[in-house]
């Protein structure tokens, strides 16, 4: 889902928040590489895999990159650090604070600088990250003299043109990363490919040596700098999950009590999104975008019709199997709407409006007319159908958690 927020200058940065199927156990903030975007393949795969383990992931475009506002020429390493802090603050305000920081390439250098300012963070991961921000100078060697002389120059990086200014170079030269690592006071995982031809493995050695325990190193073997192969990105993501598990403060969500058939919980920060769980299954309920929802799941009435439709199909299939009827398939189409009571011949209510569910059933197979009629009769005997037509008693056992008012 979209997750936009403002940087320190009031410019809107474009982000994407990946949420797990169930309630998030915790959150991670992922910073992409220099001049990359939040949608680079490695970042997408890492985010997707983390969400399967219950971790929500926010990734965003730094100022002036991707779909974010601002002029890249006016940014520098320090402004990237500020963007990370602004992202963490926005995530905390709308959901929860991030416990895990993941940074790729220069994004990893930036999180090493930002992490000490984020007390909530428990663990930090760098992927192919330089030990000094001035490493960028190696990428633009041929343009350094022009930048120093003219104050700015257009440079080519990964086939794209970027405006690099003298203030950008001055900022990265003045930025010290290694000195702060010893004061990180957070678990650190350094990941690097031995044959990375953009950022050499020596940078990983410097970062790891400067850090204090708990710290770990994982080799990315033959991966390239951008984790451009899906298998390499998946390996990195699964390694991160396994390593971070011991440092995250929140365990896997507990299964609902078996006595509680269905648990519905509102998702923090969302307008309508709900997580619906049984002891062994989970689904998401939401409203469509046309109703200002996030459209992450079926609406409540969609779920109601789904219950009726699935029960109807199950009942027909079960009867056909029991009686040896050559039924090949069932298709049930349902629609819910409000109608005027006077237009309903069979309704007891004669004024106002009533709910009408229209159900159409298609049967597949070599069936004779008698078999079709019998199966359609059986369809109305499904338990959900009978429940909806019977007298229903709903008992609300409500409990509140509000603090008592002080006299």
Secondary structure, DSSP 8 states (H G I E B T S, - for coil): -B--EE-TTS-EE-EEEE--SS--SEEEEEE--TT--TTSHHHHHHHHHHHHTTEEEEEE--TTSTT--S-GGG--HHHHHHHHHHHHHHHHHHS---SEEEEETHHHHHHHHHGGG-TT--EEEEES--SSGGGHHHHTGGGHHHHHHHSEEEEEETTEEEEEEHHHHHHHHH---HHHHTT--SEEEEEE-TT-SSS-HHHHHHHHHH--SSEEEEE-TT--TT--SHHHHHHHHHHHHHHHTTT-SS-S-----TTS--EEEE-TT-SS-EEEE-SS-EEEE---GGGT----SB-HHHHHHHHHHHHHHHHHHHHHHHHT--EEEEEEEEEEEEEEGGG-TT-S--SSEEEEEEEEEEEEES--HHHHHHHHHHHTTSHHHHHHHS-----------------
